[in-house]
Amino acid sequence: LPAAGINTKQKEGAITPASNLQKPMVNQSDINVVAKSQQLYTKQIPQLFVKNTGTALAHTAAKKSTATIITTQLPQENAAFNDWQNNQPPPPPVWQGLHQLYYPQKLGAHFELTNKINNISLPPCPKAEQDAAGNKDYVEFYAGPDIARKSYNDTAQSVLLQKRKESTSFQSAYSAGFRYTRVFSNGVSVRSGINYSQVNEKFNYVQSNWVQITYITDPVTGDTTGTFSVTGTRYKTTINRYHSVDVPFLLGFELGNGKVHANFNSGVIFNIYSWQKGETLDTTLQLVNFNNKNKLNSQYKSNIGAGLLSAASIYYKLNNQLHLLAEPYWRYNFSPMSKEGFTLQEKFSVIGLRLGLRLDLK
């Protein structure tokens, strides 16, 4: 860079004020410094701050076509600066900062190339990105369809197991609930809430050689005057319903940007209360009703204990407070829902998709 307009006859250690310096015109050839005496790198200097490990300090700024150089004066500086103007390598340590810049093969142990970008101003991180997934509180509402698979375990290996499988089939299922989610600044999340789920099962009962007897009575006296019977096959279809209310405790990790978030979580879900209603076959293969209200006929527990729950939640931001929610999940119950004492044990495993809204609490 040319030094026209710089007064080099300053006292040792003095700083030439920027206001007293002229701002000469700078061409591209002036910015690209080429040393003829050595094989050197050619560099363009858009904006630069070089700090010498000694006492020399050079501050070079190239803006459009002007440049200003502010420097402290050191002994023998005039001659060294003139040599540098004439593309001659300046002897270290005078002008060491510039010497190290334009002669990188002679970099000192205390000089780092990263100093070149120390004062480059980068745009700040957008606030939407800074607060994308951390340090947040949410309330979420959801509902969605499920698919339930019933598994059996029969310690007696009886005919009842086969008859139960033949007579029942999955029809439909769904779950709904709400929960609170806390996401910490490091992305770790905790959540809990209330979940209601229902599994609907179709029960088909076929009874062969079923006999229906009809009695004929006298309309005046009320006496029975005769009977007749019909023999055939009886078909009956019942929808069995299995209900449960549960409380999950989940640990996860959330990440995302200003528009889309993802939360991967897993934990334990505790059953608070379960109730069932429908019909099935008993151990004698006879039709029997089950209902929690009738404790004698009920084959199932009112509390099925704990289970495992895992989910992957995807959120899409609608505005500053609302997010759309889509969440595939899987639930596995540790213990069967059948009461102890029954040789045939049953339990459900569920996969489903929850859809809903997330509310950002601010």
C-alpha positions in Angstrom: 0.0 0.0 0.0 1.4 3.4 -0.9 2.4 5.7 2.0 1.8 9.1 0.3 0.9 11.7 2.7 2.3 10.0 5.8 4.6 12.0 8.0 7.3 9.5 9.0 9.3 12.1 11.1 7.4 11.4 14.3 8.8 10.9 17.7 9.5 7.4 18.7 6.4 5.7 19.9 4.1 8.5 18.7 0.9 7.8 16.7 0.0 9.8 13.7 -3.7 10.9 14.0 -5.9 9.6 11.3 -7.3 13.1 10.8 -3.9 14.4 9.7 -3.4 11.7 7.1 -4.1 12.1 3.5 -6.2 9.4 1.8 -4.5 8.6 -1.5 -6.1 6.8 -4.4 -5.5 3.1 -4.3 -5.5 0.9 -7.4 -6.0 -2.8 -7.5 -2.3 -3.1 -8.3 -1.5 -1.3 -5.1 -3.5 -3.7 -3.0 -1.9 -6.7 -4.6 1.6 -6.6 -3.2 4.1 -8.6 -5.1 7.7 -9.0 -3.9 10.1 -9.4 -6.7 13.0 -10.6 -4.6 11.2 -13.7 -3.2 8.4 -16.1 -4.1 5.6 -14.6 -2.1 1.9 -14.9 -1.8 -0.2 -12.2 -3.5 -3.1 -11.1 -1.3 -6.0 -8.7 -1.7 -6.9 -6.8 1.5 -10.6 -6.0 1.8 -10.4 -5.2 5.5 -7.6 -6.2 7.8 -6.2 -5.9 11.3 -2.7 -7.1 12.0 -1.2 -6.9 15.4 2.5 -7.3 15.8 4.0 -9.2 18.8 6.5 -6.3 19.3 5.5 -2.6 19.5 4.6 -1.9 15.9 0.9 -1.7 15.1 -0.4 -1.4 11.6 -4.1 -0.8 10.8 -4.9 -1.0 7.1 -8.4 -0.4 5.8 -9.3 -0.5 2.1 -12.7 1.0 1.3 -13.5 1.6 -2.4 -10.6 3.6 -3.7 -9.0 5.1 -0.6 -6.8 3.8 2.2 -5.6 5.2 5.5 -2.5 3.9 7.3 -1.9 4.6 11.0 1.4 3.4 12.5 3.7 4.0 15.4 7.3 5.1 14.5 10.1 2.8 15.4 13.9 3.2 15.0 15.0 2.7 11.4 11.4 2.8 10.4 11.8 5.3 7.6 14.3 3.2 5.7 12.3 0.0 6.2 9.1 1.7 5.1 10.8 3.0 1.9 12.2 -0.4 1.1 8.7 -1.9 1.5 7.3 0.8 -0.9 9.9 -0.3 -3.4 8.8 -4.0 -3.1 11.9 -4.9 -1.1 11.5 -7.3 1.8 11.6 -5.3 5.0 14.0 -6.7 7.6 12.2 -8.0 10.7 11.3 -6.9 13.4 10.6 -3.5 11.8 7.2 -3.6 10.1 7.0 -7.1 11.4 3.3 -7.2 11.2 3.2 -6.3 7.5 6.3 -8.5 6.8 4.6 -11.5 8.3 1.4 -10.8 6.3 3.1 -10.6 2.9 5.8 -13.2 3.6 3.9 -16.0 5.2 6.8 -18.5 4.9 8.5 -16.4 7.6 5.6 -16.3 10.0 6.8 -15.9 13.6 5.8 -18.3 16.3 3.5 -15.7 17.9 1.6 -14.8 14.8 -1.6 -16.6 13.8 -3.3 -16.4 10.5 -6.6 -16.2 12.3 -5.7 -12.6 13.3 -6.6 -11.6 9.8 -10.3 -12.2 10.4 -10.6 -11.2 14.1 -12.2 -7.9 13.3 -14.5 -9.0 10.4 -18.1 -8.2 11.5 -20.4 -11.1 10.8 -24.2 -10.7 10.8 -25.7 -11.8 14.1 -27.5 -15.1 14.4 -31.2 -14.6 13.7 -33.3 -14.6 16.8 -35.5 -17.3 15.3 -32.5 -19.6 15.1 -31.2 -18.8 18.5 -34.5 -19.6 20.2 -35.5 -22.4 17.8 -35.6 -25.4 20.1 -34.2 -24.5 23.5 -35.5 -23.0 26.8 -39.2 -23.3 25.9 -42.4 -24.4 27.6 -45.3 -25.9 25.6 -48.8 -27.3 26.0 -49.8 -29.9 23.4 -53.2 -31.3 22.4 -53.5 -34.4 20.2 -55.7 -37.2 18.9 -55.2 -39.9 16.3 -55.8 -43.4 15.0 -54.0 -46.5 16.4 -53.4 -50.0 15.4 -53.5 -52.6 18.3 -52.1 -56.1 18.2 -53.3 -58.6 20.9 -50.8 -61.2 22.0 -51.8 -64.4 23.9 -50.0 -66.6 26.3 -51.8 -69.8 27.4 -49.9 -71.9 30.1 -52.4 -74.7 29.8 -52.2 -74.9 26.0 -56.0 -75.3 25.9 -58.5 -75.2 23.0 -59.6 -71.8 24.4 -56.6 -70.1 23.0 -57.4 -71.2 19.4 -61.1 -70.3 19.9 -60.3 -66.9 21.2 -58.1 -66.2 18.2 -60.8 -67.4 15.8 -63.6 -65.4 17.4 -61.9 -62.0 17.8 -60.4 -59.5 15.3 -59.1 -55.9 15.6 -61.6 -53.3 14.4 -60.3 -49.8 15.3 -58.5 -47.8 18.0 -57.7 -44.2 18.8 -56.0 -42.1 21.5 -56.3 -38.5 22.6 -54.8 -36.4 25.3 -52.8 -33.3 26.4 -49.4 -32.8 27.9 -46.8 -30.3 29.1 -43.4 -30.2 27.5 -40.3 -28.4 28.8 -37.3 -28.0 26.4 -34.1 -26.9 28.1 -31.4 -24.7 26.5 -29.3 -27.7 25.6 -32.2 -29.3 23.7 -33.1 -32.0 26.3 -36.8 -32.2 26.9 -39.2 -33.7 29.6 -42.9 -34.2 29.1 -45.9 -35.6 30.9 -49.7 -35.4 30.7 -52.9 -37.4 30.5 -53.6 -39.9 27.7 -56.9 -41.7 27.0 -56.9 -44.7 24.6 -59.6 -47.1 23.4 -59.3 -50.3 21.4 -62.3 -51.7 19.7 -62.4 -55.4 18.9 -65.0 -57.4 17.0 -66.2 -60.6 18.6 -67.9 -63.2 16.3 -69.7 -66.0 18.0 -71.1 -69.0 16.1 -73.1 -71.7 18.0 -74.1 -74.8 16.0 -77.1 -77.0 16.8 -78.6 -74.2 18.7 -82.2 -75.0 19.8 -84.8 -72.2 20.2 -88.0 -73.3 22.1 -91.1 -71.2 21.8 -94.0 -71.6 24.3 -97.7 -71.1 23.3 -99.9 -69.7 26.1 -103.7 -69.1 26.4 -104.4 -65.4 26.2 -107.3 -65.7 28.7 -106.0 -68.0 31.3 -102.3 -67.5 30.7 -101.7 -71.3 30.8 -99.2 -72.9 28.5 -101.0 -74.8 25.8 -98.1 -76.0 23.7 -94.5 -75.6 22.6 -92.4 -75.9 19.4 -88.7 -75.8 18.8 -86.3 -74.7 16.0 -82.8 -76.1 15.6 -80.2 -74.1 13.7 -76.9 -72.1 13.9 -76.7 -69.0 15.9 -74.5 -66.0 14.8 -73.7 -63.1 17.1 -71.4 -60.1 16.7 -70.4 -57.9 19.5 -68.0 -54.9 19.6 -65.7 -55.3 22.7 -64.2 -52.1 24.0 -61.1 -51.7 26.1 -60.5 -48.3 27.7 -57.5 -46.9 29.6 -56.3 -43.7 31.1 -52.6 -43.3 31.4 -49.8 -40.9 32.5 -46.5 -40.9 30.6 -43.2 -39.6 31.8 -40.9 -39.1 28.8 -37.3 -37.9 28.3 -36.2 -36.7 24.9 -34.1 -34.4 22.7 -35.4 -31.6 20.5 -33.8 -29.8 17.6 -34.9 -27.7 14.7 -34.9 -24.2 13.2 -37.3 -21.4 13.1 -39.9 -23.3 11.1 -39.6 -27.1 11.8 -38.8 -28.9 15.0 -38.3 -32.6 15.8 -38.4 -34.2 19.2 -37.3 -37.8 19.8 -38.5 -39.1 23.2 -38.9 -42.3 25.2 -40.0 -43.3 28.6 -42.5 -45.0 30.9 -46.3 -44.8 30.7 -48.3 -45.7 33.8 -51.9 -46.9 33.7 -54.2 -45.1 36.1 -57.4 -46.9 35.4 -58.7 -49.4 32.8 -62.2 -50.7 32.1 -63.6 -53.1 29.5 -67.0 -54.1 28.2 -68.1 -56.8 25.8 -68.4 -60.6 25.3 -66.0 -63.5 25.0 -65.7 -67.2 25.6 -65.1 -68.7 29.0 -63.1 -71.8 29.8 -66.0 -74.0 28.9 -66.3 -72.2 25.5 -69.6 -70.7 26.5 -70.6 -67.1 25.8 -70.0 -64.8 28.7 -70.2 -61.1 29.3 -67.4 -59.1 30.8 -67.7 -55.8 32.5 -65.7 -54.1 35.2 -69.0 -53.2 37.0 -69.7 -56.9 37.4 -66.6 -58.1 39.3 -67.6 -61.8 39.2 -67.7 -62.0 35.4 -64.8 -59.7 34.6 -61.7 -61.4 33.3 -59.6 -58.3 33.1 -57.7 -56.0 35.5 -58.7 -52.4 36.3 -55.0 -51.4 36.3 -52.6 -53.0 33.8 -49.5 -51.4 35.3 -46.6 -49.8 33.4 -45.4 -49.9 29.8 -42.8 -48.5 27.4 -43.6 -45.5 25.2 -41.4 -44.2 22.4 -42.3 -41.4 19.8 -40.9 -39.1 17.2 -42.6 -35.7 17.2 -42.5 -33.4 14.2 -43.7 -29.8 14.5 -44.4 -27.1 11.9 -44.6 -23.5 13.0 -47.8 -21.7 12.0 -47.1 -18.4 13.9 -45.3 -17.3 17.1 -47.5 -19.4 19.3 -49.0 -22.3 17.4 -47.3 -25.4 15.8 -48.8 -28.3 13.9 -48.0 -31.7 15.5 -47.5 -35.1 13.8 -46.2 -37.9 16.0 -45.8 -41.6 15.2 -45.5 -43.6 18.4 -45.2 -47.1 19.8 -46.4 -48.5 23.1 -45.7 -51.8 24.7 -47.3 -53.0 28.0 -45.1 -55.0 30.4 -47.9 -57.0 32.0 -51.0 -58.6 30.6 -54.5 -57.2 31.2 -56.0 -60.6 32.2 -56.4 -61.2 35.9 -54.1 -63.6 37.7 -55.5 -67.1 38.0 -56.6 -67.3 34.3 -54.4 -69.6 32.3 -55.0 -67.5 29.1 -53.2 -64.1 29.4 -53.8 -61.3 26.9 -52.1 -57.9 26.3 -52.1 -55.2 23.6 -49.2 -53.6 21.8 -50.1 -50.4 20.0 -48.6 -48.2 17.2 -50.3 -45.0 16.2 -50.2 -41.5 14.7 -51.1 -38.5 16.8 -52.1 -35.2 15.2 -52.6 -32.0 17.0 -51.4 -28.5 18.0 -48.6 -27.2 20.2 -49.0 -24.0 22.1 -45.9 -22.0 22.9 -46.2 -20.5 26.4 -44.5 -17.1 26.6 
